Amino acid sequence: MTQQIVTAAMLAIGDELLSGRTKDKNIGHLADMLLLAAIDLKEVRIVGDEENAIVEALNALRAKYDYIFTSGGIGPTHDDITADAVSKAFDRPCEYNADAMTLLGEMYQRREMDFTDARKRMARMPEGAALIPNKVSTAPGFVIGNVHVMAGVPQVFQAMVDAVIPTLRTGTPVLSVAISCPFGEGDIGTPLAAIQKEHPETSIGSYPRYVDQVFSTEIVVRGRSREAVDAAAVLVREMIETIRREKETAKNR
């Protein structure tokens, strides 16, 4: 069966992320959702509220990956400049989207609040963009080309991701096998590297644990072929048994 690989990247935007004032909660959520959709998240960048930095990062990412997801910078304040930056990246005018204006206008009318110029800023987006619905607070995100522009507020971001995921092309799911290893990475590093070299169609990760002053490791074999994953997993288990026997022999000498 032909394997389909679909790639993605994320661009998180905001000075508050770089200063540490805001702790990002969106990267992990997007990674989880893309994994379930069999889309490989390959890169994440964080940039401040600087138009040129956003444009540069966005153009680099959208040329390299199938889908780009941004978070932050589409609110009503002066430093919410994502819509302008995306418009510049696509060489499109940034305009008030008629559908977005209607959605926001009706929402503020229901709430008996003024639809101020600041609030109207949330309807600005590149010419030709399509809306991403927002079930939480109405103000939409937008899609242009392979770029999905979404809010930075985690609850809103998650709602937008839920709306976007069903519209995406998905790939062949990644399969995984987790193997508990009682030895630390210092013991398994060399033989595990040899197994990885022998099975390049898989990705083998080792994740150290330290519990009750004892080192151990969880080894995870990932791949899109069940046969390849299982074959590598057999060698990993054999490696663990070999190390166990060697340590027992050395102890009994």
C-alpha positions in Angstrom: 0.0 0.0 0.0 1.3 3.4 -0.9 1.9 5.6 2.1 0.6 9.1 2.1 2.5 11.7 4.2 0.9 15.0 4.9 3.0 17.6 6.8 2.2 20.7 8.8 3.9 23.5 10.8 2.7 25.9 13.4 3.5 29.6 13.8 2.7 31.0 17.2 2.6 34.8 17.3 2.9 37.1 20.2 5.4 39.1 22.3 3.8 37.7 25.4 4.9 34.2 24.4 8.5 35.2 24.0 8.5 37.2 27.3 7.1 34.3 29.2 4.1 36.3 30.3 1.8 33.8 28.5 2.5 30.1 28.7 1.5 28.5 25.3 -1.2 25.8 25.5 -1.9 25.6 21.8 1.1 23.7 20.5 0.4 20.6 22.4 -3.3 20.6 21.5 -2.6 21.0 17.8 0.1 18.3 17.9 -2.4 15.9 19.5 -5.2 16.7 17.0 -2.8 16.4 14.0 -1.5 13.1 15.3 -5.0 11.7 15.4 -5.6 13.0 11.9 -2.4 11.3 10.6 -0.8 14.7 9.8 2.9 15.1 10.7 3.6 18.3 12.7 7.2 18.9 11.6 8.1 22.3 12.9 6.9 25.0 15.3 8.1 28.6 15.3 7.4 31.4 17.8 7.7 35.1 16.7 6.8 38.4 18.2 4.4 41.0 17.1 6.6 42.2 14.3 5.1 42.2 10.8 8.4 41.5 8.9 9.2 38.6 11.2 5.7 37.1 10.8 5.9 37.5 7.0 9.3 35.9 6.8 8.4 32.9 8.9 5.1 32.4 7.2 6.5 32.4 3.7 9.3 30.0 4.7 6.9 27.6 6.3 4.1 27.6 3.7 6.5 26.8 1.0 7.8 23.8 2.9 4.8 22.1 4.4 1.3 21.1 3.3 -0.5 23.0 6.0 0.4 25.9 8.2 -1.5 26.9 11.4 -1.0 30.2 13.2 -2.2 31.3 16.6 -2.5 34.8 18.0 -2.8 38.3 16.8 -6.3 38.5 15.3 -7.9 40.4 18.1 -9.2 44.1 18.3 -6.1 45.8 19.6 -3.3 47.8 17.9 -0.8 45.0 18.3 -3.0 42.4 16.6 -1.2 42.5 13.3 -1.5 39.0 12.1 -4.1 39.7 9.4 -1.9 42.5 8.0 1.2 40.3 8.0 -0.6 37.4 6.3 -2.0 39.7 3.7 1.5 41.0 3.0 2.9 37.5 2.8 0.3 36.6 0.1 0.5 40.1 -1.6 -3.2 40.7 -1.1 -5.0 43.7 0.3 -6.2 43.4 3.9 -9.9 44.2 3.9 -13.1 43.9 5.9 -14.7 40.6 5.1 -18.4 41.1 4.5 -19.4 37.8 6.1 -17.2 38.4 9.1 -18.7 41.9 9.5 -22.2 40.5 9.4 -21.4 37.8 12.0 -19.7 40.3 14.4 -22.3 43.0 13.9 -25.2 40.6 14.7 -23.4 39.2 17.7 -22.7 42.7 19.2 -26.3 43.7 18.5 -27.6 40.7 20.4 -25.3 41.6 23.3 -26.4 45.3 23.1 -22.8 46.4 22.7 -21.4 49.0 20.2 -19.7 47.5 17.1 -16.7 49.8 17.5 -13.9 50.4 15.0 -11.7 48.3 17.3 -14.1 45.4 17.2 -14.5 45.7 13.5 -10.7 45.0 13.2 -11.5 41.3 13.9 -13.2 41.2 10.5 -10.1 42.2 8.6 -8.3 39.5 6.5 -6.7 39.0 3.2 -8.8 39.4 0.1 -10.2 36.1 -0.9 -9.8 34.4 2.5 -12.5 32.0 3.8 -13.8 32.0 7.3 -12.9 29.6 10.1 -16.0 29.4 12.4 -15.6 30.3 16.1 -18.3 28.7 18.3 -16.9 30.2 21.4 -16.8 34.0 20.8 -18.0 34.4 17.1 -15.0 36.3 15.8 -13.7 34.1 13.0 -10.3 32.9 11.9 -9.5 32.6 8.3 -7.9 30.4 5.6 -5.9 31.5 2.7 -3.9 29.1 0.5 -2.5 26.4 2.9 -2.5 28.8 5.9 -5.0 28.6 8.7 -5.1 31.7 10.9 -6.6 31.2 14.3 -6.9 32.9 17.7 -4.4 32.7 20.5 -6.9 32.2 23.3 -6.7 28.4 24.0 -10.5 27.8 24.2 -11.1 29.6 20.9 -8.0 28.1 19.2 -9.3 24.6 20.1 -12.7 25.4 18.7 -11.2 26.6 15.5 -8.9 23.5 15.2 -12.0 21.3 15.7 -13.6 23.1 12.7 -10.6 22.9 10.5 -9.4 19.3 11.0 -12.3 17.7 9.1 -11.5 19.8 6.0 -7.9 18.6 5.7 -6.3 15.9 3.6 -4.9 13.2 5.9 -2.1 10.8 5.6 -1.3 7.2 6.5 -1.5 6.8 10.3 1.6 6.4 12.3 1.7 3.2 14.3 3.7 2.8 17.5 4.8 0.2 20.0 6.0 1.2 23.5 8.5 -1.1 25.2 9.5 -0.7 28.8 13.3 -1.1 29.3 14.8 -1.5 32.8 18.1 0.0 31.7 19.3 3.6 31.2 20.2 5.3 27.9 23.9 4.8 28.7 23.4 1.0 28.4 21.2 1.0 25.4 22.5 3.9 23.3 24.9 2.0 21.0 22.8 -1.1 20.3 19.7 1.0 19.8 21.4 3.1 17.3 22.4 0.0 15.4 18.7 -1.2 15.3 17.6 2.3 14.1 20.2 2.1 11.3 19.0 -1.3 10.3 15.4 -0.1 10.2 15.4 3.4 8.7 11.7 3.2 7.8 11.0 3.5 11.5 11.6 6.1 14.1 12.9 4.8 17.4 12.7 7.1 20.4 14.1 6.6 23.9 12.6 8.4 26.9 14.5 8.2 30.2 12.8 7.8 33.5 14.2 8.2 37.0 12.0 6.7 39.7 13.2 5.8 43.3 16.8 6.6 42.3 16.7 4.1 39.5 17.1 4.9 35.8 15.0 3.1 33.2 13.8 3.9 29.7 10.7 3.7 27.6 11.5 2.9 24.0 8.9 3.8 21.4 9.1 2.4 17.8 7.0 4.4 15.3 6.4 3.9 11.6 3.7 3.7 9.0 4.3 0.0 8.2 3.1 -2.6 10.8 5.6 -5.1 9.5 8.5 -2.6 9.9 7.4 -1.5 13.4 7.0 -5.1 14.6 10.4 -6.2 13.1 12.2 -3.3 14.9 10.3 -4.0 18.1 11.5 -7.6 18.1 15.1 -6.5 17.9 14.6 -4.0 20.7 13.2 -6.7 23.0 16.1 -9.0 22.0 18.5 -6.1 22.8 17.0 -5.7 26.3 17.4 -9.5 27.0 21.0 -9.4 25.7 21.9 -6.6 28.1 20.1 -8.3 30.9 22.1 -11.5 30.4 25.4 -9.6 30.1 24.7 -7.8 33.4 23.8 -11.0 35.2 27.0 -12.7 33.9 29.1 -9.8 35.0 27.5 -9.8 38.4 28.1 -13.5 38.9 31.8 -13.5 38.0 
